Amino acid sequence: MRVKIEKIRSGSHPSEVLVSVHTVNGDEHLVVHERSVADGMLEIGYPINSRGSEHLVELPRETVNGAWRVWVPSNSVL
């Protein structure tokens, strides 16, 4: 599965990028390996939980705010 992201800028290491994930509580930023991003999407596992039009997903790395799991709109997950 994949979640929509927006690339913000390059990371501190040449193979890293800073991306933004739109969540139901606002945008979360995280640094990921450049190869895990393709076509504006970030690879994730299968959603952990669902409620209405939202999915709880686990990100491949911890966000800047310390979260590993975030609620995202269901239309952000493919």
MOPAC internal coordinates of N, CA, C and O (Angstrom, degrees):
PM7 1SCF
backbone

  N    0.0000 0     0.00 0     0.00 0    0    0    0
  C    1.4382 1     0.00 0     0.00 0    1    0    0
  C    1.5248 1   108.29 1     0.00 0    2    1    0
  O    1.2310 1   122.02 1   -20.54 1    3    2    1
  N    1.3218 1   113.74 1   159.46 1    3    2    1
  C    1.4614 1   119.13 1  -179.65 1    5    3    2
  C    1.5267 1   109.54 1  -139.55 1    6    5    3
  O    1.2310 1   121.07 1   -25.79 1    7    6    5
  N    1.3323 1   115.55 1   154.21 1    7    6    5
  C    1.4526 1   121.62 1   177.54 1    9    7    6
  C    1.5310 1   108.07 1  -122.73 1   10    9    7
  O    1.2310 1   120.79 1   -36.66 1   11   10    9
  N    1.3174 1   116.10 1   143.34 1   11   10    9
  C    1.4647 1   120.91 1   179.36 1   13   11   10
  C    1.5239 1   109.85 1   -68.16 1   14   13   11
  O    1.2310 1   121.27 1   -41.07 1   15   14   13
  N    1.3305 1   115.17 1   138.93 1   15   14   13
  C    1.4680 1   121.30 1   178.17 1   17   15   14
  C    1.5261 1   108.94 1  -138.08 1   18   17   15
  O    1.2310 1   121.67 1   -10.95 1   19   18   17
  N    1.3103 1   114.42 1   169.05 1   19   18   17
  C    1.4599 1   121.34 1   172.74 1   21   19   18
  C    1.5169 1   107.39 1  -126.29 1   22   21   19
  O    1.2310 1   120.48 1   -53.82 1   23   22   21
  N    1.3250 1   116.69 1   126.18 1   23   22   21
  C    1.4602 1   120.62 1   178.16 1   25   23   22
  C    1.5259 1   108.31 1   -75.50 1   26   25   23
  O    1.2310 1   120.92 1   -52.26 1   27   26   25
  N    1.3320 1   115.84 1   127.74 1   27   26   25
  C    1.4687 1   120.74 1  -178.73 1   29   27   26
  C    1.5201 1   110.85 1   -94.93 1   30   29   27
  O    1.2310 1   120.99 1   128.46 1   31   30   29
  N    1.3361 1   115.70 1   -51.54 1   31   30   29
  C    1.4723 1   120.14 1   179.33 1   33   31   30
  C    1.5118 1   109.60 1  -168.58 1   34   33   31
  O    1.2310 1   120.80 1    -4.80 1   35   34   33
  N    1.3134 1   116.07 1   175.20 1   35   34   33
  C    1.4626 1   121.17 1   175.76 1   37   35   34
  C    1.5166 1   109.56 1   -69.37 1   38   37   35
  O    1.2310 1   120.68 1   -26.35 1   39   38   37
  N    1.3237 1   116.30 1   153.65 1   39   38   37
  C    1.4573 1   121.25 1   178.05 1   41   39   38
  C    1.5152 1   111.06 1   -85.74 1   42   41   39
  O    1.2310 1   121.05 1     4.29 1   43   42   41
  N    1.3237 1   115.60 1  -175.71 1   43   42   41
  C    1.4658 1   119.67 1  -179.78 1   45   43   42
  C    1.5241 1   111.99 1   -73.85 1   46   45   43
  O    1.2310 1   120.20 1   158.42 1   47   46   45
  N    1.3136 1   117.22 1   -21.58 1   47   46   45
  C    1.4630 1   122.86 1   175.65 1   49   47   46
  C    1.5226 1   107.45 1  -104.27 1   50   49   47
  O    1.2310 1   119.23 1   -36.93 1   51   50   49
  N    1.3280 1   119.08 1   143.07 1   51   50   49
  C    1.4759 1   121.13 1  -176.37 1   53   51   50
  C    1.5268 1   115.05 1   -56.28 1   54   53   51
  O    1.2310 1   119.46 1   153.65 1   55   54   53
  N    1.3282 1   118.64 1   -26.35 1   55   54   53
  C    1.4606 1   120.33 1  -177.92 1   57   55   54
  C    1.5328 1   112.80 1   -94.92 1   58   57   55
  O    1.2310 1   119.83 1  -172.76 1   59   58   57
  N    1.3292 1   117.94 1     7.24 1   59   58   57
  C    1.4577 1   121.65 1  -178.14 1   61   59   58
  C    1.5220 1   111.87 1  -110.91 1   62   61   59
  O    1.2310 1   121.21 1   -26.38 1   63   62   61
  N    1.3453 1   115.29 1   153.62 1   63   62   61
  C    1.4596 1   121.62 1   173.78 1   65   63   62
  C    1.5247 1   108.74 1  -135.80 1   66   65   63
  O    1.2310 1   121.04 1   -30.87 1   67   66   65
  N    1.3266 1   115.62 1   149.13 1   67   66   65
  C    1.4564 1   121.91 1   174.14 1   69   67   66
  C    1.5136 1   106.98 1   -95.13 1   70   69   67
  O    1.2310 1   120.62 1   -55.43 1   71   70   69
  N    1.3432 1   116.42 1   124.57 1   71   70   69
  C    1.4525 1   121.23 1  -178.29 1   73   71   70
  C    1.5187 1   110.01 1  -124.11 1   74   73   71
  O    1.2310 1   121.19 1   -18.27 1   75   74   73
  N    1.3196 1   115.34 1   161.73 1   75   74   73
  C    1.4520 1   122.68 1   178.21 1   77   75   74
  C    1.5273 1   108.61 1  -119.93 1   78   77   75
  O    1.2310 1   120.77 1   -47.25 1   79   78   77
  N    1.3301 1   116.14 1   132.75 1   79   78   77
  C    1.4595 1   122.81 1   176.17 1   81   79   78
  C    1.5254 1   106.71 1  -111.98 1   82   81   79
  O    1.2310 1   120.25 1   -54.37 1   83   82   81
  N    1.3204 1   117.13 1   125.63 1   83   82   81
  C    1.4579 1   120.87 1   177.78 1   85   83   82
  C    1.5219 1   108.46 1   -79.78 1   86   85   83
  O    1.2310 1   120.22 1   -62.61 1   87   86   85
  N    1.3351 1   117.18 1   117.39 1   87   86   85
  C    1.4597 1   122.04 1   179.21 1   89   87   86
  C    1.5212 1   109.10 1  -111.05 1   90   89   87
  O    1.2310 1   120.65 1    -6.83 1   91   90   89
  N    1.3175 1   116.37 1   173.17 1   91   90   89
  C    1.4616 1   119.91 1   179.15 1   93   91   90
  C    1.5267 1   111.24 1   -69.60 1   94   93   91
  O    1.2310 1   119.95 1   163.31 1   95   94   93
  N    1.3372 1   117.71 1   -16.69 1   95   94   93
  C    1.4673 1   122.19 1   179.01 1   97   95   94
  C    1.5193 1   113.15 1  -105.50 1   98   97   95
  O    1.2310 1   119.76 1  -167.98 1   99   98   97
  N    1.3176 1   118.06 1    12.02 1   99   98   97
  C    1.4624 1   121.93 1  -177.69 1  101   99   98
  C    1.5140 1   110.73 1   115.92 1  102  101   99
  O    1.2310 1   120.54 1    -1.30 1  103  102  101
  N    1.3014 1   116.58 1   178.70 1  103  102  101
  C    1.4646 1   121.19 1  -176.76 1  105  103  102
  C    1.5234 1   111.12 1   -78.70 1  106  105  103
  O    1.2310 1   121.26 1   -38.60 1  107  106  105
  N    1.3222 1   115.19 1   141.40 1  107  106  105
  C    1.4654 1   122.87 1   174.10 1  109  107  106
  C    1.5242 1   107.63 1  -118.01 1  110  109  107
  O    1.2310 1   120.54 1   -40.99 1  111  110  109
  N    1.3243 1   116.56 1   139.01 1  111  110  109
  C    1.4634 1   122.00 1   179.85 1  113  111  110
  C    1.5166 1   109.94 1  -109.70 1  114  113  111
  O    1.2310 1   121.14 1   -37.99 1  115  114  113
  N    1.3361 1   115.42 1   142.01 1  115  114  113
  C    1.4473 1   120.19 1   175.39 1  117  115  114
  C    1.5154 1   109.74 1  -150.58 1  118  117  115
  O    1.2310 1   121.49 1   -25.20 1  119  118  117
  N    1.3196 1   114.76 1   154.80 1  119  118  117
  C    1.4611 1   122.04 1   177.94 1  121  119  118
  C    1.5201 1   107.10 1   -99.26 1  122  121  119
  O    1.2310 1   120.72 1   -52.26 1  123  122  121
  N    1.3285 1   116.22 1   127.74 1  123  122  121
  C    1.4628 1   121.52 1  -179.27 1  125  123  122
  C    1.5241 1   109.82 1  -133.24 1  126  125  123
  O    1.2310 1   121.46 1   -15.39 1  127  126  125
  N    1.3182 1   114.81 1   164.61 1  127  126  125
  C    1.4619 1   120.11 1   176.27 1  129  127  126
  C    1.5265 1   107.99 1   -69.62 1  130  129  127
  O    1.2310 1   120.52 1   -41.90 1  131  130  129
  N    1.2997 1   116.60 1   138.10 1  131  130  129
  C    1.4651 1   122.43 1  -176.75 1  133  131  130
  C    1.5293 1   112.74 1   -56.94 1  134  133  131
  O    1.2310 1   119.86 1   146.77 1  135  134  133
  N    1.3424 1   117.88 1   -33.23 1  135  134  133
  C    1.4629 1   121.25 1  -178.68 1  137  135  134
  C    1.5313 1   112.91 1   -70.76 1  138  137  135
  O    1.2310 1   119.63 1   163.59 1  139  138  137
  N    1.3338 1   118.32 1   -16.41 1  139  138  137
  C    1.4650 1   119.85 1  -179.98 1  141  139  138
  C    1.5339 1   111.87 1   -84.52 1  142  141  139
  O    1.2310 1   120.49 1   177.20 1  143  142  141
  N    1.3319 1   116.66 1    -2.80 1  143  142  141
  C    1.4656 1   121.86 1   179.06 1  145  143  142
  C    1.5290 1   108.74 1  -107.51 1  146  145  143
  O    1.2310 1   121.09 1   -50.77 1  147  146  145
  N    1.3345 1   115.51 1   129.23 1  147  146  145
  C    1.4661 1   120.51 1   177.57 1  149  147  146
  C    1.5175 1   109.37 1  -148.86 1  150  149  147
  O    1.2310 1   120.71 1   -50.93 1  151  150  149
  N    1.3127 1   116.25 1   129.07 1  151  150  149
  C    1.4668 1   122.25 1   177.03 1  153  151  150
  C    1.5279 1   113.20 1    54.58 1  154  153  151
  O    1.2310 1   120.43 1  -140.74 1  155  154  153
  N    1.3299 1   116.79 1    39.26 1  155  154  153
  C    1.4607 1   120.13 1   178.74 1  157  155  154
  C    1.5135 1   113.97 1    71.96 1  158  157  155
  O    1.2310 1   120.80 1  -158.44 1  159  158  157
  N    1.3398 1   116.07 1    21.56 1  159  158  157
  C    1.4602 1   121.38 1  -178.80 1  161  159  158
  C    1.5295 1   109.39 1  -130.83 1  162  161  159
  O    1.2310 1   121.05 1   -29.00 1  163  162  161
  N    1.3309 1   115.60 1   151.00 1  163  162  161
  C    1.4573 1   122.96 1   178.30 1  165  163  162
  C    1.5243 1   107.98 1  -119.06 1  166  165  163
  O    1.2310 1   120.73 1   -47.88 1  167  166  165
  N    1.3301 1   116.21 1   132.12 1  167  166  165
  C    1.4665 1   119.95 1   179.38 1  169  167  166
  C    1.5226 1   110.43 1   -69.90 1  170  169  167
  O    1.2310 1   121.56 1   -46.56 1  171  170  169
  N    1.3499 1   114.62 1   133.44 1  171  170  169
  C    1.4642 1   122.63 1   177.08 1  173  171  170
  C    1.5203 1   107.80 1  -137.45 1  174  173  171
  O    1.2310 1   120.41 1    -6.77 1  175  174  173
  N    1.3098 1   116.83 1   173.23 1  175  174  173
  C    1.4569 1   121.06 1   173.65 1  177  175  174
  C    1.5228 1   110.14 1   -82.26 1  178  177  175
  O    1.2310 1   121.16 1     1.65 1  179  178  177
  N    1.3168 1   115.39 1  -178.35 1  179  178  177
  C    1.4571 1   121.38 1   177.98 1  181  179  178
  C    1.5211 1   109.08 1   -65.25 1  182  181  179
  O    1.2310 1   118.90 1   -38.40 1  183  182  181
  N    1.3560 1   119.71 1   141.60 1  183  182  181
  C    1.4685 1   120.81 1   179.57 1  185  183  182
  C    1.5331 1   112.14 1   -52.38 1  186  185  183
  O    1.2310 1   120.90 1   -42.34 1  187  186  185
  N    1.3057 1   115.88 1   137.66 1  187  186  185
  C    1.4569 1   122.75 1  -177.69 1  189  187  186
  C    1.5238 1   111.49 1   -76.13 1  190  189  187
  O    1.2310 1   120.97 1   143.33 1  191  190  189
  N    1.3267 1   115.74 1   -36.67 1  191  190  189
  C    1.4574 1   120.94 1  -177.70 1  193  191  190
  C    1.5187 1   108.80 1  -153.47 1  194  193  191
  O    1.2310 1   120.76 1   -16.94 1  195  194  193
  N    1.3196 1   116.15 1   163.06 1  195  194  193
  C    1.4637 1   121.63 1   176.81 1  197  195  194
  C    1.5157 1   109.00 1  -138.37 1  198  197  195
  O    1.2310 1   121.00 1   -32.44 1  199  198  197
  N    1.3333 1   115.69 1   147.56 1  199  198  197
  C    1.4598 1   121.61 1   172.82 1  201  199  198
  C    1.5288 1   106.99 1  -147.42 1  202  201  199
  O    1.2310 1   121.19 1   -67.53 1  203  202  201
  N    1.3074 1   115.33 1   112.47 1  203  202  201
  C    1.4580 1   119.65 1  -177.56 1  205  203  202
  C    1.5175 1   111.12 1    59.82 1  206  205  203
  O    1.2310 1   121.18 1    58.59 1  207  206  205
  N    1.3181 1   115.36 1  -121.41 1  207  206  205
  C    1.4670 1   120.49 1  -177.65 1  209  207  206
  C    1.5289 1   112.01 1  -101.91 1  210  209  207
  O    1.2310 1   120.41 1  -149.31 1  211  210  209
  N    1.3443 1   116.82 1    30.69 1  211  210  209
  C    1.4623 1   121.75 1   179.98 1  213  211  210
  C    1.5217 1   110.12 1  -130.16 1  214  213  211
  O    1.2310 1   121.07 1   -30.52 1  215  214  213
  N    1.3392 1   115.57 1   149.48 1  215  214  213
  C    1.4644 1   121.76 1   176.62 1  217  215  214
  C    1.5222 1   109.05 1  -125.58 1  218  217  215
  O    1.2310 1   121.09 1   -39.99 1  219  218  217
  N    1.3239 1   115.52 1   140.01 1  219  218  217
  C    1.4586 1   121.48 1   172.10 1  221  219  218
  C    1.5162 1   106.99 1   -90.96 1  222  221  219
  O    1.2310 1   120.30 1   -60.12 1  223  222  221
  N    1.3368 1   117.03 1   119.88 1  223  222  221
  C    1.4601 1   121.15 1  -178.60 1  225  223  222
  C    1.5201 1   109.81 1  -122.68 1  226  225  223
  O    1.2310 1   121.32 1   -27.57 1  227  226  225
  N    1.3282 1   115.08 1   152.43 1  227  226  225
  C    1.4581 1   120.37 1   175.46 1  229  227  226
  C    1.5231 1   107.95 1  -103.54 1  230  229  227
  O    1.2310 1   121.29 1   -52.35 1  231  230  229
  N    1.3130 1   115.14 1   127.65 1  231  230  229
  C    1.4618 1   121.30 1  -178.17 1  233  231  230
  C    1.5291 1   110.01 1   -84.06 1  234  233  231
  O    1.2310 1   119.78 1   -23.21 1  235  234  233
  N    1.3286 1   118.03 1   156.79 1  235  234  233
  C    1.4652 1   120.63 1  -178.50 1  237  235  234
  C    1.5259 1   113.60 1   -72.00 1  238  237  235
  O    1.2310 1   120.21 1   160.80 1  239  238  237
  N    1.3293 1   117.20 1   -19.20 1  239  238  237
  C    1.4687 1   121.85 1   178.20 1  241  239  238
  C    1.5172 1   108.35 1  -141.47 1  242  241  239
  O    1.2310 1   120.70 1   -19.28 1  243  242  241
  N    1.2939 1   116.27 1   160.72 1  243  242  241
  C    1.4536 1   122.80 1   179.01 1  245  243  242
  C    1.5277 1   110.35 1   -70.43 1  246  245  243
  O    1.2310 1   120.60 1   -39.24 1  247  246  245
  N    1.3411 1   116.46 1   140.76 1  247  246  245
  C    1.4559 1   120.08 1   178.19 1  249  247  246
  C    1.5264 1   109.89 1   -75.34 1  250  249  247
  O    1.2310 1   120.65 1    -9.91 1  251  250  249
  N    1.3253 1   116.36 1   170.09 1  251  250  249
  C    1.4524 1   121.87 1   178.00 1  253  251  250
  C    1.5313 1   110.42 1   -58.95 1  254  253  251
  O    1.2310 1   120.24 1   147.99 1  255  254  253
  N    1.3386 1   117.15 1   -32.01 1  255  254  253
  C    1.4663 1   122.31 1   179.90 1  257  255  254
  C    1.5223 1   113.14 1   -86.17 1  258  257  255
  O    1.2310 1   119.55 1  -179.96 1  259  258  257
  N    1.3324 1   118.47 1     0.04 1  259  258  257
  C    1.4534 1   121.67 1   175.51 1  261  259  258
  C    1.5168 1   116.06 1    95.07 1  262  261  259
  O    1.2310 1   119.62 1  -172.74 1  263  262  261
  N    1.3204 1   118.33 1     7.26 1  263  262  261
  C    1.4686 1   121.39 1  -178.54 1  265  263  262
  C    1.5229 1   110.93 1   -89.96 1  266  265  263
  O    1.2310 1   120.84 1   -38.88 1  267  266  265
  N    1.3156 1   115.99 1   141.12 1  267  266  265
  C    1.4636 1   122.01 1   172.08 1  269  267  266
  C    1.5148 1   110.35 1  -104.92 1  270  269  267
  O    1.2310 1   120.66 1   149.47 1  271  270  269
  N    1.3316 1   116.33 1   -30.53 1  271  270  269
  C    1.4646 1   122.22 1  -178.94 1  273  271  270
  C    1.5234 1   108.98 1  -117.51 1  274  273  271
  O    1.2310 1   120.89 1   -43.05 1  275  274  273
  N    1.3344 1   115.91 1   136.95 1  275  274  273
  C    1.4661 1   121.21 1  -179.47 1  277  275  274
  C    1.5242 1   109.65 1  -139.78 1  278  277  275
  O    1.2310 1   120.94 1   -29.11 1  279  278  277
  N    1.3227 1   115.80 1   150.89 1  279  278  277
  C    1.4655 1   121.68 1   174.01 1  281  279  278
  C    1.5122 1   107.71 1   -89.24 1  282  281  279
  O    1.2310 1   120.54 1   -52.51 1  283  282  281
  N    1.3254 1   116.56 1   127.49 1  283  282  281
  C    1.4617 1   122.34 1   179.75 1  285  283  282
  C    1.5225 1   109.13 1  -125.14 1  286  285  283
  O    1.2310 1   120.19 1   -27.00 1  287  286  285
  N    1.3460 1   117.24 1   153.00 1  287  286  285
  C    1.4602 1   119.28 1   174.37 1  289  287  286
  C    1.5295 1   110.24 1   -60.93 1  290  289  287
  O    1.2310 1   120.25 1   -36.49 1  291  290  289
  N    1.3090 1   117.12 1   143.51 1  291  290  289
  C    1.4676 1   120.31 1  -176.60 1  293  291  290
  C    1.5207 1   112.64 1   -61.74 1  294  293  291
  O    1.2310 1   119.80 1   153.14 1  295  294  293
  N    1.3380 1   117.99 1   -26.86 1  295  294  293
  C    1.4669 1   119.45 1   179.13 1  297  295  294
  C    1.5351 1   111.98 1   -75.96 1  298  297  295
  O    1.2310 1   119.81 1   176.75 1  299  298  297
  N    1.3364 1   117.98 1    -3.25 1  299  298  297
  C    1.4649 1   121.66 1   175.75 1  301  299  298
  C    1.5125 1   112.64 1   -91.00 1  302  301  299
  O    1.2310 1   120.35 1   171.78 1  303  302  301
  N    1.3347 1   116.94 1    -8.22 1  303  302  301
  C    1.4631 1   121.75 1  -176.19 1  305  303  302
  C    1.5171 1   110.04 1  -110.98 1  306  305  303
  O    1.2310 1   120.59 1   -48.94 1  307  306  305
  N    1.3264 1   116.48 1   131.06 1  307  306  305
  C    1.4618 1   122.18 1   175.69 1  309  307  306
  C    1.5133 1   109.91 1  -121.19 1  310  309  307
  O    1.2310 1   120.10 1   180.00 1  311  310  309

